[in-house]
Amino acid sequence: MAVNPVQLQKFLRGVDYPARKEDLVRHAEQQGADEEVLDTLRRIPDREYDGPNAVSAAAADVA
């Protein structure tokens, strides 16, 4: 099941873009993200993301 993009971005609020996958996972963990969000972030491609829309698109692709 796909993670709700609004929920995903809630846990990524404050990220400085561009950001690498590992930075996104670490930030979401620090913000108290649930396992569904963290699992989704761990499965996105390991690359640099230029903003929230790119992260949401990658998350939708792995759902």
N, C-alpha and C positions, 0 to 999 in steps of 0.2 A: 504494500500500500504506500502511496506517495505521501511524503510529509507535506503538510500545509505550508505553502510558501511564506505566509504571514508569520506562522510559528517559527519557521526556519530563520527568517530575518530578525525576529525578536531576539534570538540568541546571538545574532551576529551584529547587533547594533553596536556602533563604536569601533568597528574594525577599520583599520587604515588600509585602503586599497591603493595599489594592487597588493594582493595577499596570496600567499601559497596555501595549498591545501592544509598543511600541518598547522599553519597559523590560524586557519579557520576552525579546525578541530579544537585546538588549545583554547581559543577565545570562547567557543561555545561551551566547553567544559567549565571554564571559569564563570560563565554566566548561568550555570545550573541546567544546561540542556538535558532533556531526557534521552534515553538510550536510542529511541527511534531517530531523533535528529542526529545524534552522534554517529549512529550506524550509517545513515545516509551520507553524512559528510566524509566518513572514512571510505566510502565506496566511490566518491566522485574522482575523476581523473586527477593524477598528481601533476598539477601545473599551477601557473600563476593566474589568478582571477582579477579582472580589472574593475569589478563592481558587483553589487548585489544581484543584478539581473543575470550576470554570467553564472553566479553560484546557483541561482534558482533554476536556470536552464540545465545545468549539469545535474542537479539533484533530480529534476524531472526525468532526465535520461536514464538514471540508474534505478528508478522506481519500478 
